[in-house]
């Protein structure tokens, strides 16, 4: 049925009749007005700042309004090394953002700890505590990479269904909006990861050291 | 248009209703949309007053050092005074003697504050 409708839509558009659905309009509006949180952690943040400036101009994608308050932000770009001391604050900021909210883990450090992975004080990827939508490798990733990640996120938002069992978290009352904030304990963060969020790849060659 | 002749303000009322509806209809639609489509998910952290990632500690209802009094005086002189001076100037010709005297006393008190601040040498920048 969905394919038939899609074909019908294409057929109509060939004849100059534009049709849309509520879902498409809603997602079109959302994906073109993503407001990131003014939030930088390390050197990746410099690239993030460059992305917003005139040369790379993130404003072309409707995301130039960096909000200084999590209450008004839709997207948190984890740009840089997340130390174990900083991780609870990052999770708390994420919790304070209203739904729907998205996460881009920018750079090697944010996705895995990067070159500081073996450091005693470095979190081995922010996806241990909050659900990451787009990972960008690179040390640091160039602004083009961040723009690519942003376009990937837009694509993801565009494909989200408003109803049905596959609907996103913000439309599902049973799924949580807040995630447990880790505590800074005697031997690093407790718990070391949120198992409901963090799914380690099978056969991960990297030994997990907390 | 008999009603129009009887009630000359009818057009204004119509425009007013239109203007209010123009403002409130999008708000009502947004509210309805939120009610229907997005489940309300409040939480302890989301509802926290302080929004900078850190947990707030202690009470915000604390005393401030008396040494800040000079800022309070300068604020009164340059900020609060201006708020009262403007309506005073607008209504000046129609004021009674008592009201004028009250305002002058108020000004005198603030000028004293200005003199005090000047004497304390807080009005120098370079």
Interface residues (C-beta under 8 A of the other chain):
Chain A: X69 X70 X71 X89 X90 X92 X93 X95 X96 X98 X99 X162 X170 X171 X172 X173 X176 X177 X178 X181
Chain B: X37 X38 X39 X41 X43 X44 X45 X46 X48 X51 X52 X53 X54 X55
